[in-house]
């Protein structure tokens, strides 16, 4: 059963990527990504391995940022950006908990991370994603990200997007 969050207090704010609440949310994110990739529930060892393979480097000030969306005190989503090259940020760890999907949390996170990217002097944001993450690809396209040629050779990257910032 899906929980409704009507008339709640939503916030999106910068947090440390190493804070316990963030570590827990990123484990959920990694578990979901690994489980979808394997087509079965991921093991704890597989989640640990995936986290070790792709550290959270650069997702912190002064050149990056990590944002947490909350409803009251409850965390429901996150996203970060890190510098890729001068003027260009990379979006990482976009995640919204299943019970909060469809409530506009992803749009809030994208809007907030784009503002932070502009404040940090970036002119564009890039990201990579997988073929099976259809919802993510649709979200990015809906919010002005356009598919581009590959800019990296990530082991799971199958689609690459970029959005120019005003």
N, C-alpha and C positions, 0 to 999 in steps of 0.2 A: 504494500500500500504506500502510495506516495504522500509525503507530508506536505502540507501547504504552509507557506510562510507569508501570511497576509498581515499587512500593517506592522511588520517587524522593522527593526533598525539595522539596515545594511551599511557596512563600512568597508572601504578598501584602503589599506594603509601599508607603508613599508615596514618590513620586519627583517630580522636576521635569519638568513637561510639555515642557520644551525640551531635555532630555537626549538625546544622539544615539540611544540605544537606543529611547527613546520616539518620537522623530521617525520613525525607521524603521518602528516598529510602526504608528504612525498613518498612514503612507503606505500600508502594506498594507491597513489598515482602509478608508481612503478609496478605494483602488483597487478593493477588493471591492465597496464600496457603489456606486461609480460604474459599475462593470462590470455589476452586477445591474440598476441603473437603466436603463442603455443597452441591455442585452441583448446585449452584446458586450464584448470587452476594452476598457477605458478607455485612452486615450492618456495619456502623461506630462503633456501640456498640460491635459487634462481633470482629472487628479488635482491638479495645481497650482492650477487654477482653483477646484476644490471646496474645497481647503484654505484658499485665500484668502477664499472666500465665508463661511466659518464658522470664525473664529479660536478659539483655545483660551482666550479671555478668562475669567477667574475660576476656572480649574481649579488654583488654587494657594493656599497659606496666605496670610493667616490665615483667610479665609472659605470657601475651597474646598479640594479635595484631588484629587490624581490618583494612582491606585493601579496598580501593575504586578504581575502574577502571573508567577512564574518557577518553573521546574523546574530546580533547581540554579542555574546561571548563565543558562540559556536563557529569554528572555521568551516567554510564551505568551498573555498577555491583558492587558487594561487596562480601566479605567473611571474616570470622574471625576464629581465633583459641583461645582456652583457655586451661589452664591446667586441665587435668582430674585426673591424678595421676603422681607420679614422672616418667619422661621420656615419658609420653603419653599425647598428645594434643587431643582436641575434635574440629572438624570443625563445625562451626555454620554459619548460615545466608548466605549461598551460593545463590546468586541471580544475574541474568542478565536480564535486561529489554527486553521485547519481541522484540523490534525493533533492538536490537543488537545481538540477538541469531543467531548462525550460522556464526559469524564473528571471532571466536577464542577468545572471551573475557573470557569465562569460563576456557579455557586452560591456558590463561595468569594468571588469578586469582589463579588457582590451583598451577601453577608453582611458583608463588610469595609466596603464603602462605606456601608451602612446604619448600621453602628456609628460610623464617622467622622461621618456626618451627625448622629447623636444627640449625639456628643461636641461638635460644632460648634453645637449648640443648635437644629437643625432639627426640626420636628414632622412633616414630610411631604416626600416626594420625588416630583417629577413628571418625565415624559419624553414625548417624541414619537417616533414611528417611522412607517415607511412600510407600505403595504398589502402589498408583496411580501416583506417581512421577517417571514414567518409564524413562523419559528423563534424570533425575538426576541419577538414578541407572545406566543407560547406560554410562553416562559421567564418573562416578566414576570408573566403571569397565574398561573403555577405558584407564583411567589414572593410572591403577595399583592398585586400591583399590580392595580388595577381601572380599566377604561376610564372616562374622564370626558369632558365636553365640551371642545372646543378651548380651550386657554389661550394659544395663540400662532397666528401666521399664517405659520409657516415654509414655505418654498417646497416642501419635500418631506414635510411633516408630514401624515399622513392618519389617524393614531390617536394618542390622548393617554391617558396612564396616570398614576395617582397611588397612592402607598402611604403610609398614615398610619404614623408610627413610634411605638413604645410610649413 
